């Protein structure tokens, strides 16, 4: 396994043209936007990126463009989950060919394993296709419906998956998360994936995290972490509570990804709409969202985009 992850990994949205085709040209601008706000890397084609709504060909093209646009030490981890194991393996092998840092995979979301050993066996099949890459299990029970304790998964997987790097832990069971962090002396890279609970994970020793709202307010989380590191827990809590309020406003639109895209457009990157069955938002819904964010003072601590002549050609305002 490569060194453990430090900092924030964004879960990028997938940009679409008005006709619904993928907008690959904007990705270099997107990389510049994230890097200018201190983001460490990306977890591509995940739930924020609508990976399950895309074809394998589109997912591979997106992953390839992110790797091409990024430069070391910017991290690219590619989400390869699919209902068909051979399709997941194909995307994993492609990730290896293009030079990604690693792959992430949740368990099968339709024919779910009935035991943690079955889950570990499933993960081991994909991981074995790319022994040279870091493999992350993607624990997100709200999407996958798979909710085994991850400490049990690590116990079952550690002997099955030599290239197991860790877990993208998008769940709120902080006891289980803490146990996983301590497993075998802290062997695994435990990337926390609930933005609105980041402070709790940091207190438990989290050093790397993956999230959707890191796209729009990485500076807020930087202030949170700085306050915590300086021993100012009350201040860190204030930043986390602001994050929680922002997440709530996004969720109240009933289309979280579309709401994120509306905010990204306001910040300087127009990523288009979302794919069905997700719902686009417009008109009064967008106005209420932006007004609510302004009332919170969100734009004082939001991400900023410094457009250059070259990157602006990718689709920035």
N, C-alpha and C positions, 0 to 999 in steps of 0.2 A: 504494500500500500504506500502511496505517496504521503507526504506530510499531511498532518491534520489541517482542516480548513479553519482559517481565521477570518472573521468579518461577515459581511452580508452577501448572500447569493440571491439575486433577483430571480423570480419566476416570471419570465417575460411573456407578454401577450403576443399573439400572432397577428401581424398586420395583414389586412385584406384590402384589395382594390374594390371599387364600387360594384364590380360584377361578381364578387365573391372569391376571386382567385387570390392566391397568396402574394403579398407584396414583399418580395425578397430584397428589393433595392433599398428599402429603408433600414435594413439591419445595421449597416455601418454607422448610420446616424444614431441608431438605438444604442449601439455599443458606446459611442462617444458620450451620449447622454448619461448612461449608467456610470461610466468611468469618471465623468466629471463630478459625480456625486458620491464617489468613494466606494462604489460597489465592487466586490471582489470577483464576481463571476455570475454565471447564469445556469439555471436548471431548465433546459429547453423542452418544449412540447409536453409540459405537465398539464395539470387541470387548468391553471391560469392561461396556458397557451392553447387550450381547446384541443389537445392532442388526440383525444378519442373521436373528435369530429372530423379529423383529417385523414386523407389517404396515407398509406405508407410512403408513397412517392413524395407527397408534399412534406411529410415529417422529415424524411431524409434530406430533402432539398433545404429545408429550414435549418436543420442541424448543420449541414455543410456550410451554409452561408454564415452562421454564427461563428463557426471555427475559423473560417477564412477572415472574417472581420475582426476577430479578437487576436490579441497578441499576448504572449506570456508577460506577466504571471496571471492574466485574466483566465478564469476557470470556466470550462464548458462541460457540463454534465448533461447527458441526453437521456430523456425519459423514453423508454422503449416498451412500456406495457402494451399488451394487445390481448384480445380474447383468444388468439391463436398463438401457441408457443413458437411455432416456426417463424411467424411474422415478427415476434419479439426478437428472436435470435437473428433474423435478417437485419433488423434495425441496429442491434447491438454490434454485429460484425461491421456494418457500415460506419458506426460511430468509431470503431477502432481504426478503420481505414482512413478516416478523415482527420484523425488526430485528437479526438475528444479526450478529456481527462478521465471520464468515467461514464457509467450508465446507471440509471435508476429504474426500478421496476416494482410495481405493486403486485400483489398476488392476483390470480385470475378472478375477475369481477363477476363472472356469470356462474361458472362451475367451480365454486369455491372449495378449497381444501377443508376437510373435516378435522384435521389435526395440525398442530404446529410442525410436526415432522413432515407432513405432506406439503406444507407451505415451504419448508426449507428445501425439500426435494425439487419443487417447482423452480425456486430461485436458483438452485444449483445448476439446473439444466441451462438456463440462460447465461449465468455467470461463466460456465465452462466454455461457452462459445468465444469468450473474450478474456482469456486468462491474463492478458497484458494490461487490462483496464481495471480501475477500481469499480467494484460493484456495490451499489447502495440499494438496500431494500427500502421501498417507499411505503411507509406506514401512514395510511390515511383512511381510517375506518369509515368516515362519513361518506366517502366515495366508493371504496372497495367493498365495504360490508364485512371485511375481515378484521377481527378485533382480538386476536390472541395477544397475551402479554408479550411484549418484545424482548423481555429478559428471557423468556422461554424460547423465543425464536433464535436469539443469539446462542443459547446453549445448544440448540439443535443444529444451527447452521455453521458454527465455528469449525467443525471438523469436515463439513460437506463442501464449504466454499472457501478455497484458499485465498481468493482475491476479494473476499468480503471486506469492504472498507468501512462500512457503517450503515447507519439508518437515517433516512430523511423522515424525521419524526413529527408528522402533522396531526397531533392528537394532544388532548389536554390532561392525560394521565401522567402527572409530574413525578409521582412515586416510581412508576415504571421507567420513566425517562432517566431519573437519577440512578436507578439500579443498573440500567444499561450503560450509563456513563462510567460506572465503577467496575463493570464486568471485566474480569481478567486484568485488573490494574489499569483500567481506562484504555484498553486496547483499541476501541473502535471510535470512529469519527461520528459523533452524534449531532447531526444537523437539525436544529429545532425548527419546526415549520408552522407555528401558530404566532403570527406577528403580534397579536393583541396580548400575548402572554410572554413575550420575549424577556421581560425583566425577571420573571420567575425563573425562567431557564438559565439566565445569566447568573443569578444568585446560586444556582445549583452547579455552576461551572461551565455552562455552555460557552463555546468560543466561536462557533460557526452556525449560521442560521440561513434558512431558505424561506422567502416569502414574497407574496404578491404586492403588498403595499411598500416594499422596498423600492419598487419602481417609482413611486410618487413622493415618498417622504423619507428617503435615506438620511438626510441631515437631522431629522427629528430623532431617529434611532442612534445616530452618532452622539447627539447631545445626551440621550438617555444613558448610553454606555459610558460616556465621559463622566457624567455625574455619579454613576455607580462606582466607577473606578476611583473617583476622588472621595468616596465615602459619603456622598450627599444623597442618601436613599430617598428622602422626601422629594427632592427635585427629580430624581429618576422616576419616582412614582407619578409625578405630575406629567412627565412626558409620556409615560405608558398610558395614563388615563386619557390623554389627548389622542393617542393612537387608537384606543378602544372606541372613542367617540367617532373618529373618522371611519373606522371599520363599520360601525353601526350605520352611519349615514350611507355608506356604499351599499350595505346589505338592504337598506330600506327601499332602494330603487327596484328590488326584486330581480336585478340582473347585475351581479357583482362585477363580472368582467366588462360588461358594457359601461358600467359606472367608472371603472378604472380607466377605460379608454377615453371617456369624456374628460376626466381629469388630466390624463396624459396630453390630450389635445390642447387643453388650457395651458399646460406647462411647455408646450412647444413641439410635440410629436403627434401627428395625426395618423393613427393606426387603423382608421376605418371602423367598420362595424364588427359584429360578432356573427358566428354561424348559427343557423338553426340546429337544435331546438332552443339555443339560448336566445334571449330577447333583446333587441336593440332598444335604447332609450333615447328620447328626444324631447324637444319643446319644454314644457313646464317641469318635467321630471329632471332634466338637466339643470334648469334654472334653480330649482329647489335644492338640488345637490350642491351646486357651486355656491349658492347663497349660504347654505348651512355650513359649508367649509370655511367661507369667509368669516362667518360669525364666530367660528372657533379659533380664528387666527391661523388657520392651516397654511395659508399661502406665505406666511412669514417664516415658516420652517419647512416648506415643501422643497422638493428637488428643483434644481434649476438647469436649464439647457443653454449652453453657450454655443449658439449656432455659428459655424464658419461657412465660408462660401462653398467649400466642397461638401460638407455634411448636409447643408441645407438642400442640396440637390436630391437627397434621399427622401425628402418629404417633410422637412421641418418648416414651421412658420417663419 
